[in-house]
């Protein structure tokens, strides 16, 4: 028990050093906003449309509920929940490494290696990064499969699936292991796996049924990904280049351990492919590899490989110290080196250099709060806001979007066109009827404008609707389309009071 507690304490220290004030990126804002709506009784996909699983929004909703009970800020409360999840993941990695390689040292090295993965550690307390819980449930599913805890392995695999759909592979691997057990174990193991996997899923279905949103769940969780999702057309070379850049830069300090760890996993296919303790690892590993060949975009898409790399490198170091003359001294030295790397990443974060590589910005949460406050000061506390690609303003000012579409790219515009009466132009008519004073469309950490990612037809319709009514203005770190009448009223107020004008920009390069 001492080692898991030590690992938990180290994880809590390292992840806390990154701070809870990191920039609220677009994706983090989507899940925070969805959590706010869940806390109000509006389920995911209804409160805000997304095409990933509903579990991360529900976890965020739990954080928002807790913030109300404890009377604390909801952003920090949600980040605390995800931070605890990340800390528990490190403990799960320790246990997985220990059980797979039957070595406490392998588990400890695996946990310390995992702490050095910057792209996972940086948003641990500054998310909510939606895939943070996924890694916990994935690791638990593997660990419990190794321990032949069929119900709980299936349960954890189902939870990973409810975070991100491709993670269904882990529940399936547990089932495959169960049905290949000796005859006297087989049926009981299979039934327990099915029961464990079905429990979270059926509870989720019941939740959406209770809220009258079962079709919304089906549409967002399944149908959208087959009917509307767009990732653009990429060649194999471009996909490999994107994957390489999103591994090399965010994980630069740990590239050698990652490479060695994955090579160790691959060697197991040739050295000990039929030894049961390795089977959950070996059977599940091809699934994320095959998925990555289809769709790999950002650093968080590599999260699924991190437990494999960590335990593989942990096993490699454990084997190395067993051959050393002074194994305890070498183990202490290697542990110190790995912990130093993890801590060095936090020092880079403080200097903002590493954060910029991952988030694309040096702006932090306090600066975003100041920008949101400036919006209210300029345009009034009762100004109606909407989002078409930058929901952080909605989160910070606790405003409700007029529809579930906080973002309209990646094929969401096609869903709007198909599901809204009157199509995409009907959606614009509804937005006009709502009459927002300002529409947030671009924020820190984003690289592409929403209109540049739309079809020519939808882009023309959006620009044609915005141009006569709104003008682009930068307020703090946010770009907004602000109603021209509102800007004229603001100018008249300044003229009548003799106050200085705000610094604004009237256009943004497309």
Protein Blocks (a to p, Z undefined) as FASTA:
>chain_A
ZZmmmmmmmmmmmmmmnopabccdfklmmmmmmmmmmmnopaehklpgcfbdfklmmmmm
mmmmmmmmnopafklmmmmmmmmmmmmmmmmmmmmmmmmnopaklmmmmmmmmmmmmklm
mmmmmmccfklmmmmmmmmmmmmmmnopaklmmmmmmmmmmmpmklmmmmmmmmmmmmmg
cfklmmmmmmmmmmmmmmmmmmmmmmmmmnopmmmmmmmmmmmmmmmocgbjadfklmmm
mmmmmmmmmmmmmmmmmmmmmmmmmmmmmmmmmbmklmmmmmmmmmmmmmmmmocfblml
mmmmmmmmmmmmmmmmmmmmmmpmblmlmmmmmmmmmmmmmmmmmmmmmnommmmmmnop
abdfklmmmmmmmmmmmnopkbccddfkbaklmmmnopacfbfblbfgehlmmmmmmmpg
hijmlmmmmmmmnopabdcfbdehiabdfklmpcfklmmmmmmmmmmmpccddehjbccd
ddfklmmmmmmmmmmnopacddddfbdcZZ
